[in-house]
């Protein structure tokens, strides 16, 4: 896994739960996978969030640029992941996850492959 576009609601409970899920899913690789969330830039668009996050993830795979998580000033110590903050991160990202979690447990994770994969 080269990148995760997290659902990242910016709430302590949700973000900590999402970080735990990432660590469970990726194991030791979780700490080496750059994670961002676009909600700090665009807000929570409710029903459109999943589509917008998927487009942002596709754009990262296409451009090789992960946008930083806007507004991320203080990181909860429970979230021990490689968070992309302060500035974009450039690289060759081939495989990425786009995570979307909805009200009432409607959750989806897309695994997307870029053109270089």
VOTOR-965986 format. One record per atom (N, C-alpha, C): x negated, y, z negated. Coordinates in pm, whole numbers, padded with zeros to 5 digits, always signed. Atoms other than C-alpha are relative to their C-alpha. Layout:
XYZ...
This chain:
-00084-00117+00000+00000+00000+00000-00089+00124+00000+00084-00118-00013-00145+00335+00104+00061+00126-00061-00066-00121+00050+00112+00581-00032+00141-00034-00048-00139+00011+00046+00438+00610-00229+00060+00138-00008-00081-00119+00017+00693+00884-00189+00105-00038-00103-00086+00040+00111+00860+00847-00527+00132+00078+00001-00126-00070+00016+01218+00937-00604-00022+00125-00085+00052-00113+00076+01065+01161-00871+00098+00110-00035-00100-00100+00035+01359+01341-01028-00053+00108-00093+00055-00098+00092+01136+01525-01273+00057-00010-00140-00051+00021+00136+01313+01383-01579-00088-00105-00067+00091+00088+00073+01113+01208-01848+00040-00148+00013-00045+00140-00002+01324+00890-01859-00011-00061+00140+00001+00056-00136+01362+00844-01482-00141-00015+00055+00135+00007-00055+01002+00924-01392-00083-00108-00070+00073+00105+00073+00862+00697-01665+00046-00139+00046-00052+00129-00048+01090+00411-01550-00051-00029+00141+00049+00020-00136+00986+00463-01189-00149-00034-00002+00143+00031+00013+00617+00463-01289-00021-00143-00046+00011+00140+00046+00665+00135-01478+00031-00096+00113-00037+00086-00113+00836-00018-01174-00113-00006+00103+00112-00003-00094+00547+00091-00951-00113-00087-00052+00108+00082+00058+00295-00066-01189+00034-00148+00006-00041+00141-00007+00495-00391-01202-00012-00050+00144-00002+00043-00140+00533-00405-00822-00140-00009+00060+00131-00005-00064+00174-00313-00731-00113-00056-00085+00103+00054+00088-00015-00447-01031-00121+00093-00009+00123-00078+00014-00378-00333-01046-00015+00106+00109+00010-00097-00110-00342-00149-00713+00081+00127-00026-00086-00116+00026-00087+00093-00864-00081+00126-00027+00080-00117+00034-00356+00326-00995-00080+00057+00116+00075-00044-00118-00519+00353-00651+00090+00049+00113-00094-00038-00105-00205+00438-00454+00052+00141-00026-00046-00136+00023-00135+00811-00414+00153+00010+00002-00145-00013+00019+00216+00904-00531+00037+00148+00004-00053-00136-00003+00411+01220-00452+00152-00005-00006-00145-00014-00008+00768+01345-00469+00030+00135+00064-00032-00126-00068+00925+01609-00245+00108+00081-00072-00109-00070+00067+01203+01704-00488-00041+00134-00059+00046-00128+00052+00990+01980-00642+00003+00109+00105-00004-00097-00110+00991+02148-00300+00140+00026+00052-00132-00014-00065+01346+02084-00182+00118-00016-00095-00109+00027+00093+01546+02000-00493+00056-00139+00022-00064+00132-00014+01767+01695-00535+00120+00017+00091-00105-00016-00101+01984+01671-00227+00108-00106-00008-00102+00103+00027+02198+01390-00375+00008-00101+00112-00020+00105-00099+02337+01175-00092-00100+00007+00115+00097-00015-00109+02085+01313+00159-00143-00030-00044+00136+00014+00053+01783+01250-00068-00076-00114+00066+00069+00115-00057+01699+00905+00068-00045+00024+00143+00036-00027-00139+01704+01017+00431-00112+00102+00009+00103-00104-00002+01497+01328+00363-00134-00057-00049+00123+00061+00052+01244+01130+00157-00061-00097+00101+00051+00090-00104+01215+00869+00432-00067+00080+00112+00060-00085-00104+01148+01145+00687-00133+00056-00047+00126-00052+00055+00882+01296+00460-00107-00108+00000+00095+00111+00001+00718+00954+00427-00047-00032+00142+00037+00023-00141+00724+00899+00804-00095+00109+00046+00089-00110-00039+00567+01243+00850-00140-00017-00059+00132+00029+00059+00288+01146+00609-00073-00105+00082+00063+00104-00080+00221+00831+00810-00045+00054+00136+00031-00056-00131+00225+01030+01134-00116+00100-00007+00096-00111+00006+00015+01328+01020-00127-00032-00079+00114+00028+00086-00218+01171+00764-00013+00099-00115+00002-00099+00108-00123+01437+00507+00112-00030-00098-00099+00017+00106+00050+01368+00176+00022+00136-00065-00024-00129+00066+00220+01681+00042-00011-00016-00152+00006+00010+00146+00156+01759-00325+00139+00011-00061-00125-00014+00074+00435+01734-00580+00005+00143-00054-00011-00140+00041+00540+02098-00619+00055+00009-00142-00050-00025+00135+00591+02226-00972-00048-00097-00105+00049+00099+00097+00403+01940-01140-00114+00062-00080+00099-00067+00084+00225+02122-01421-00055-00092-00108+00039+00088+00110+00218+01868-01704+00044-00142+00032-00031+00140-00030+00199+01492-01654+00022-00077-00130-00031+00087+00113+00361+01256-01904-00108-00108-00005+00105+00103+00010+00088+01020-02036+00048-00140+00040-00053+00131-00043+00320+00725-01957-00015-00020+00150+00009+00009-00146+00279+00804-01587-00147+00003+00039+00143+00013-00028-00073+00678-01530-00023-00046+00144+00012+00029-00143-00061+00685-01151-00085+00107+00065+00077-00097-00078-00263+00866-00885+00097+00101+00062-00097-00098-00045-00031+01165-00855-00067+00105+00090+00050-00103-00091-00084+01401-00562+00058+00132-00047-00045-00128+00052-00071+01749-00708-00099+00109+00037+00080-00120-00026-00206+02098-00651-00031+00025+00147+00034-00019-00141-00306+02039-00286+00032-00129+00077-00026+00120-00080-00224+01804+00001-00120-00094-00001+00107+00100-00011-00424+01485+00038+00000-00054+00142+00014+00050-00136-00553+01382+00376-00063-00138+00000+00056+00133-00011-00635+01031+00485+00067-00077+00112-00062+00089-00097-00541+00739+00701+00095-00091-00078-00102+00074+00074-00218+00605+00556+00077-00087+00099-00061+00094-00094-00084+00294+00726+00133-00055-00048-00119+00061+00058+00177+00151+00489+00044+00087-00117-00050-00086+00107+00400+00358+00260+00138-00046-00045-00133+00024+00054+00701+00317+00035+00073+00132-00017-00088-00113+00027+00990+00561+00023+00107-00052-00096-00089+00050+00106+01185+00512-00301+00116+00095-00022-00121-00079+00022+01542+00630-00352+00089-00074-00098-00082+00060+00105+01751+00567-00661+00125+00084-00017-00126-00073+00006+02118+00658-00679+00076-00023-00129-00086+00013+00117+02382+00702-00940+00066-00138-00001-00066+00129+00014+02524+00378-01072-00083-00118+00047+00087+00111-00036+02225+00169-00968-00010-00028+00148+00017+00017-00145+02237+00217-00590-00142+00038+00035+00143-00024-00017+01865+00180-00532-00049-00064+00129+00059+00056-00122+01658+00128-00218-00145+00043+00009+00140-00031-00027+01290+00114-00131-00028-00043+00143+00038+00031-00137+01181+00135+00231-00151-00021+00007+00141+00021-00027+00846-00009+00332-00021+00038+00146+00017-00055-00133+00730+00188+00635-00143-00019+00048+00132+00021-00058+00440+00119+00867-00023+00108+00105+00036-00105-00095+00265+00396+01058-00051-00055+00130+00045+00044-00133+00149+00384+01418-00137-00064+00002+00136+00056+00003-00209+00296+01318-00005-00136-00066-00001+00126+00075-00102-00013+01121+00004-00120+00093
